[in-house]
Structures are given as structure tokens and as C-alpha cells.
């Protein structure tokens, strides 16, 4: 990939977001993905456990890509997977969270209007989530538009 240095930084950003704050709940409690490691036994059934493992695997995959890209090896497929996996997990969680939002006291609109929903949750979002989603989105775009390796 021609964008290997940028891919390295983006993958590292996704991996580092594991320790950054993601949400500030109305109860005053914060959330980082690192907090989930202690709660793995409390995952809701088989689906909750699988989703939690998938979510945590996105950080491991990003760390692996960052390490591999440091050596100049950044396959487009791996970069695409590393970017698409977080977006897929976040999309799945966001879709399922609509039904559980009232549990946390979030006053979300019930119309399905994503702009209104994003506006409602914006005060609770911390930098880690922006880094995770933003780096993943840019990584997907770079892996799709990359012209390939330099020749000659």
C-alpha cells in the first residue's frame, strides 16, 4: 500500500482508543473498552459474549495491523477488514442500543431519525469513540482507494 505510514497511524489510533474514555453516562459513570475486560463473565448470554469478543477483537486486529505495517507490510484486505470490523460492530451495537437506551436514562428520539439520535447522544460521547470510528472510517476509505504498491 502507498498509504502504509498513514495506515500504521490509523490502526494504532484504533488500538489506543481501547484505553481512552468513550462515554460519560448521565449517572456520572464513565466508560472505556478496557472496563469490559472485567465484565466478560457478565455478558448477556451467548450473543452478548460473542459480541463482546468481536468488539475486543477489533482492537487486537488493529494492533496487529499497526505492528505489521511498521515493517512495511499492510495488505489492503487486512486494512479493509481492520476498518470495517469496528464500523460493523458499532453499527450493530447502535442499532440494538435503541431499545436499551431508556435503561441508562438517555432521552433518545423514537422516530428512527439518525440525525436526531446523534444529536441526543452527542453530550455523552467522549474522544475515544470518535477516534475509534473516525480512524476506522478513514482506514476503509484508504484501503478502497489505494492504487497499490509503488513500481519501478
C-alpha positions in Angstrom: 0.0 0.0 0.0 1.2 3.5 -0.7 -0.5 4.8 2.4 1.4 2.4 4.8 2.6 5.1 7.2 -1.0 6.5 7.5 -2.4 3.0 7.8 0.1 2.4 10.7 -1.1 5.6 12.5 -4.8 4.8 11.9 -4.5 1.2 13.1 -2.5 2.4 16.2 -5.2 5.0 16.9 -7.9 2.3 16.9 -5.8 0.1 19.2 -5.0 3.0 21.6 -8.7 4.1 21.8 -9.1 0.9 23.9 -7.8 2.9 26.9 -9.5 6.3 26.0 -12.8 7.3 27.6 -15.7 6.6 25.2 -18.9 7.5 27.1 -19.9 9.7 30.0 -23.2 8.3 31.2 -25.8 10.6 32.9 -25.2 8.7 36.1 -21.7 10.3 36.2 -20.1 7.0 35.4 -17.6 6.9 32.5 -16.8 4.0 30.2 -13.7 2.7 28.4 -13.5 -0.5 26.4 -10.8 -1.6 28.9 -13.7 -1.7 31.5 -15.3 -4.6 29.6 -12.5 -7.0 30.3 -13.6 -7.2 33.9 -17.2 -7.8 32.9 -16.7 -10.6 30.4 -18.4 -13.1 32.7 -21.5 -10.8 32.9 -22.2 -10.8 29.2 -25.8 -11.4 28.4 -26.0 -14.9 27.1 -24.2 -16.4 24.1 -24.9 -13.4 21.8 -23.7 -10.9 24.3 -20.5 -12.8 24.9 -19.9 -13.2 21.1 -20.5 -9.5 20.6 -18.1 -8.6 23.4 -15.4 -10.8 22.0 -15.9 -9.4 18.5 -15.7 -5.9 19.9 -12.5 -6.6 21.8 -11.0 -8.4 18.7 -11.3 -5.2 16.7 -8.6 -3.7 19.0 -6.4 -6.8 18.7 -6.8 -6.7 14.9 -5.9 -3.0 14.8 -2.8 -3.6 16.9 -1.7 -6.5 14.7 -2.2 -4.3 11.6 -0.2 -1.4 13.2 2.6 -3.9 14.0 2.7 -5.4 10.6 2.5 -2.0 8.9 5.5 -0.9 10.9 7.5 -3.4 8.9 6.1 -2.1 5.6 3.5 -4.9 5.2 0.0 -3.6 5.0 -2.2 -5.8 2.8 -5.3 -3.9 1.6 -7.6 -6.8 2.6 -6.3 -6.6 6.2 -6.6 -2.8 6.3 -10.1 -3.1 4.9 -11.1 -5.7 7.5 -9.5 -3.7 10.3 -11.5 -0.6 9.3 -14.8 -2.4 8.5 -14.9 -4.5 11.6 -15.2 -1.6 14.1 -17.8 0.1 11.9 -19.8 -3.1 11.7 -19.7 -3.7 15.5 -20.6 -0.1 16.3 -23.4 -0.2 13.8 -24.8 -3.4 15.3 -24.5 -2.1 18.8 -26.0 1.2 18.0 -29.0 -0.5 16.4 -29.5 -2.7 19.4 -28.9 0.1 21.8 -32.0 1.9 20.7 -34.2 -0.5 22.6 -32.0 -0.3 25.8 -31.4 3.5 25.8 -34.1 4.1 28.3 -32.3 1.9 30.8 -29.5 4.4 31.0 -31.7 7.4 31.1 -30.9 8.6 27.6 -33.8 10.6 26.2 -33.5 9.3 22.6 -36.0 10.1 19.9 -38.1 7.1 18.9 -38.6 8.0 15.3 -35.5 6.4 13.9 -34.2 9.7 12.7 -30.4 9.1 13.0 -29.5 12.8 13.0 -31.9 13.4 15.9 -30.5 10.4 17.7 -26.9 11.5 17.2 -27.8 15.0 18.4 -29.3 13.5 21.6 -26.3 11.3 22.4 -23.6 13.8 21.5 -23.2 15.2 25.0 -22.4 11.7 26.3 -19.8 10.8 23.7 -16.1 11.1 24.7 -13.0 11.3 22.5 -12.3 7.5 22.4 -15.4 6.8 20.4 -14.6 9.5 17.9 -11.0 8.2 17.4 -12.3 4.6 17.0 -15.0 5.3 14.5 -13.1 8.1 12.6 -9.9 6.1 12.2 -11.9 3.0 11.1 -13.8 5.0 8.5 -10.6 6.6 7.1 -8.9 3.2 7.1 -11.8 1.8 5.0 -11.6 4.7 2.5 -7.8 4.3 2.2 -7.9 0.6 1.6 -10.5 1.1 -1.1 -8.8 4.0 -2.9 -5.2 2.7 -2.6 -3.6 2.4 -6.0 -1.3 -0.4 -4.9 2.4 -0.6 -4.2 4.9 1.6 -6.0 6.5 0.0 -9.0 9.8 0.8 -10.6 
